[in-house]
């Protein structure tokens, strides 16, 4: 690791910045991992698009369909393919504590920068703050790597700002992906922004969160590589302008992406986000690939509608760098 456990928070404050994207995992027609395709995507994302960090083997990456060994292989591929150009945060989320710790220790061994662990699903619990505190404290006690929390309604609950503020006191908890409404993440920023980096996955709120909340980190979803190409890096541009204090210029660039956002959002069928995003990747020249069961593939009609919207949205396409 590049830092000690006691320095995890300071290291993250200095280095965990900018645009971090959640990687989709390309699968071949036989549903095996497309390792070459993944390497090619990582090279494109980090070099051509200037993405600062990659969130590996999370929900976007279909971790729920992957074996433990496949998840570890995804970690290995990401560290190798990013080759120092971008940082990595490995999703170690699982209902089994031993699996979380095993994945976390693997991430440490191979030189990943951080890990992220989703709040657990708690069956039959109602007043569960002490259980969640014990969950994260136990994980943190077993590893040295910096940990990002992740709270999302998928758990059946969301962690309150007050609970997250308590978790922020853990020595190697460095950040949170807080998938909640804006009043909640604003409250957490006030409570714990001095101890952890607060972020949320909404690209549409990213600009306002830089300007109004002083955020340094977008953590993270797929827009950084779906709204951009090598020839059209508007998310990177408005982010850098906002960081530089050139607010009105940044706002204009941010707003210019509205037709692209609308095309992406408006053609996404319910229950098919992975297949839809992978097809959008292919339209951009990236490697999309298949989805694994039980996820649903796009119909030909859905592909055609997506292609028409893509061609009309004004996103300029450009060459995708080959990994090598």
C-alpha positions in Angstrom: 0.0 0.0 0.0 1.0 3.6 -0.6 0.1 4.7 2.9 -0.2 3.4 6.5 -3.5 2.8 8.2 -3.0 5.8 10.4 -2.4 8.0 7.4 -5.4 6.7 5.3 -7.6 9.7 5.8 -4.8 12.2 5.0 -3.8 10.2 1.9 -7.4 10.2 0.6 -7.8 13.9 1.2 -4.7 14.5 -0.9 -5.2 11.9 -3.6 -8.9 10.9 -3.8 -10.0 13.7 -6.1 -11.8 14.4 -9.4 -13.9 12.0 -11.5 -14.2 8.4 -10.5 -16.2 6.0 -12.6 -17.9 2.7 -11.8 -16.7 0.2 -14.4 -19.1 -2.0 -16.3 -17.6 -5.5 -16.9 -17.6 -6.7 -20.5 -18.5 -10.4 -20.9 -18.1 -12.4 -24.1 -20.9 -14.3 -25.8 -20.0 -17.3 -23.7 -20.3 -15.1 -20.6 -16.7 -15.3 -19.7 -14.9 -12.1 -18.7 -13.6 -10.3 -21.8 -10.2 -9.5 -20.3 -8.8 -7.8 -23.4 -11.9 -5.8 -23.8 -11.7 -4.6 -20.2 -8.1 -3.6 -20.5 -9.0 -1.7 -23.6 -11.8 0.2 -21.8 -9.5 1.0 -18.8 -6.8 2.4 -21.1 -9.4 4.5 -22.9 -11.0 5.8 -19.7 -7.8 6.7 -18.0 -5.8 8.0 -21.0 -8.4 9.4 -23.5 -11.1 10.5 -21.1 -8.8 11.6 -18.1 -10.9 9.7 -15.5 -9.1 9.9 -12.2 -10.2 6.6 -10.6 -12.2 3.4 -11.3 -14.7 1.7 -9.0 -14.2 -2.0 -9.8 -16.6 -5.0 -9.5 -19.5 -3.1 -8.0 -23.2 -3.3 -9.0 -22.3 -1.8 -12.4 -19.7 -4.5 -12.8 -22.3 -7.2 -12.1 -20.4 -8.5 -9.0 -23.5 -10.4 -8.0 -23.0 -12.7 -11.0 -19.3 -13.3 -10.4 -17.4 -15.8 -8.3 -15.0 -14.7 -5.6 -12.1 -15.7 -7.9 -13.6 -13.7 -10.8 -13.9 -10.6 -8.6 -10.3 -11.0 -7.5 -9.3 -11.3 -11.2 -11.2 -8.1 -12.0 -9.2 -6.4 -9.2 -6.0 -7.7 -10.7 -6.9 -6.6 -14.2 -7.8 -3.1 -13.1 -4.6 -2.5 -11.2 -2.5 -3.8 -14.1 -4.5 -1.9 -16.8 -4.7 1.4 -15.0 -0.8 1.2 -14.8 -0.5 4.3 -12.6 -2.7 6.5 -14.8 -5.7 6.2 -12.6 -6.5 5.1 -9.1 -8.6 2.1 -8.1 -11.3 1.4 -5.5 -12.4 -2.2 -5.3 -15.9 -3.2 -4.3 -15.7 -5.8 -1.6 -19.4 -5.8 -0.8 -20.9 -9.1 0.2 -23.3 -10.4 2.8 -20.6 -12.8 4.1 -18.1 -10.9 6.4 -15.4 -13.4 5.6 -15.8 -12.8 1.9 -15.6 -9.0 2.4 -12.3 -9.3 4.4 -10.9 -11.8 1.9 -11.5 -9.5 -1.0 -10.2 -6.5 1.0 -7.0 -8.3 1.8 -6.5 -9.2 -1.8 -7.0 -5.6 -2.8 -4.3 -4.6 -0.3 -1.9 -7.3 -1.6 -2.1 -6.2 -5.3 -1.7 -2.5 -4.7 -5.3 -1.2 -5.0 -5.8 2.3 -3.6 -9.0 1.8 -1.6 -12.0 -0.5 -1.1 -15.7 0.2 -0.9 -18.1 -1.8 1.1 -21.9 -1.5 0.8 -24.0 -1.3 3.9 -25.3 -4.8 4.6 -28.8 -6.1 4.2 -30.1 -6.6 7.7 -32.8 -9.2 7.9 -35.4 -8.7 10.7 -33.7 -5.6 12.0 -35.4 -2.3 12.7 -33.2 -0.3 15.2 -29.9 -1.3 13.5 -27.4 1.5 14.0 -25.3 -0.5 16.5 -25.2 -3.5 14.1 -24.0 -1.4 11.2 -21.4 0.3 13.5 -20.2 -3.2 14.5 -20.1 -4.3 10.9 -17.8 -1.6 9.7 -15.7 -1.5 12.8 -15.1 -5.2 12.4 -14.0 -4.9 8.8 -11.8 -1.9 9.5 -10.1 -3.8 12.4 -9.0 -6.6 10.0 -7.5 -4.5 7.2 -5.3 -1.4 6.7 -6.6 -0.2 3.4 -8.8 2.9 3.2 -12.5 2.1 3.2 -15.3 3.9 1.5 -18.8 3.4 2.9 -21.7 3.0 0.6 -25.3 3.6 1.6 -28.1 3.0 -0.9 -31.8 2.1 -0.6 -31.0 -1.3 -2.0 -30.0 -2.4 1.5 -33.6 -1.9 2.6 -32.6 1.3 4.5 -30.2 4.2 4.3 -27.7 5.1 6.9 -28.6 8.4 8.6 -26.1 11.3 8.6 -25.7 10.9 12.3 -24.7 7.2 11.9 -22.3 8.0 9.1 -20.8 10.7 11.3 -20.0 8.1 13.9 -18.5 5.8 11.2 -16.4 8.7 10.1 -14.4 8.3 13.3 -13.1 4.9 12.3 -9.3 5.3 11.5 -9.3 4.0 8.0 -12.8 5.0 6.8 -12.0 7.7 4.2 -15.1 8.4 2.1 -18.7 7.5 1.5 -20.7 7.0 -1.7 -24.0 8.3 -0.2 -26.9 7.5 -2.6 -29.5 9.6 -0.9 -31.4 12.8 -1.4 -29.5 16.1 -1.4 -30.6 17.3 2.1 -29.1 14.2 3.7 -25.7 14.4 2.0 -25.5 18.1 2.7 -26.1 17.4 6.4 -23.4 14.7 6.4 -21.0 17.1 4.6 -21.5 19.6 7.5 -21.2 16.9 10.2 -18.3 14.8 8.8 -16.8 16.6 5.9 -13.6 17.2 7.9 -13.0 13.5 8.4 -14.4 11.7 5.3 -14.9 12.7 1.7 -18.7 12.8 0.9 -19.9 12.0 -2.6 -22.9 10.8 -4.5 -23.4 9.0 -7.8 -25.6 11.7 -9.5 -23.6 13.4 -12.3 -26.4 15.9 -12.7 -25.7 17.1 -9.1 -21.9 17.0 -9.4 -21.4 20.6 -10.6 -23.6 22.1 -7.8 -21.8 19.9 -5.2 -18.4 21.3 -6.3 -19.7 24.9 -6.2 -22.0 24.9 -3.2 -20.5 22.1 -1.0 -16.8 22.3 -1.9 -16.7 18.6 -2.9 -13.5 17.3 -4.5 -14.7 13.8 -5.5 -17.3 12.3 -7.9 -17.8 8.7 -6.6 -19.2 7.4 -8.9 -21.2 5.8 -11.7 -21.0 5.3 -15.5 -21.6 8.8 -16.9 -17.8 9.7 -17.0 -17.4 7.3 -19.9 -21.0 7.4 -21.3 -21.2 11.1 -21.6 -17.7 11.5 -23.1 -15.5 10.4 -25.9 -11.9 11.1 -26.8 -13.1 14.0 -29.0 -15.7 15.3 -26.6 -14.6 15.5 -22.9 -17.2 17.9 -21.6 -17.6 16.3 -18.1 -13.8 16.6 -17.7 -13.9 20.1 -19.0 -16.7 21.4 -16.7 -15.2 19.7 -13.7 -11.8 21.3 -14.2 -13.4 24.7 -14.9 -15.4 24.4 -11.7 -12.4 23.4 -9.7 -10.6 26.4 -11.1 -13.4 28.7 -9.9 -14.5 29.6 -13.5 -18.1 28.9 -12.5 -20.1 30.4 -15.3 -17.9 28.8 -18.0 -18.3 25.5 -16.2 -22.0 25.9 -15.9 -22.4 26.5 -19.7 -20.4 23.4 -20.5 -22.4 21.3 -18.0 -25.7 22.5 -19.4 -24.5 21.7 -23.0 -24.6 18.0 -22.0 -28.4 18.1 -21.3 -29.3 16.6 -24.7 -26.8 13.7 -24.2 -28.2 13.1 -20.7 -31.8 13.1 -22.0 -30.9 10.6 -24.8 -29.2 8.3 -22.4 -31.9 8.5 -19.7 -34.9 8.5 -22.1 -34.0 5.3 -24.0 -33.0 3.2 -20.9 -35.6 0.5 -20.5 -36.8 -0.4 -17.0 -34.8 -3.3 -15.5 -32.2 -3.2 -18.3 -29.6 -0.5 -17.2 -26.6 -2.8 -17.7 -27.5 -4.0 -21.2 -28.5 -0.4 -22.2 -25.2 1.1 -20.9 -23.2 -1.6 -22.6 -24.8 -1.0 -25.9 -24.2 2.8 -25.5 -20.5 1.9 -24.9 -20.5 0.0 -28.1 -21.9 3.0 -30.0 -19.0 5.0 -28.5 -16.5 2.5 -29.7 -15.9 0.9 -26.3 -16.3 -2.8 -25.4 -19.7 -3.4 -24.1 -20.5 -7.1 -24.4 -23.1 -9.3 -22.9 -24.9 -9.2 -19.6 -25.0 -12.3 -17.4 -28.3 -13.9 -16.3 -30.6 -13.0 -14.7 -30.1 -9.5 -16.3 -32.1 -8.9 -19.4 -30.7 -8.1 -22.9 -32.0 -5.3 -25.1 -34.5 -6.1 -27.8 -33.7 -5.1 -31.4 -36.3 -2.4 -31.1 -34.7 -1.0 -28.0 -31.3 -1.1 -29.6 -32.6 0.8 -32.6 -34.3 3.5 -30.4 -31.1 3.9 -28.5 -29.0 4.2 -31.6 -31.3 6.9 -33.0 -31.1 8.9 -29.8 -27.4 8.5 -29.6 -26.9 9.8 -33.2 -29.1 12.8 -32.6 -27.8 13.9 -29.1 -24.7 15.8 -30.3 -22.1 13.8 -28.6 -19.0 13.8 -30.8 -17.4 10.4 -31.2 -13.6 9.8 -31.4 -11.1 7.1 -31.5 -10.8 4.6 -28.6 -7.2 3.8 -27.6 -6.2 0.2 -27.8 -4.7 -1.4 -24.7 -1.2 -2.7 -25.3 
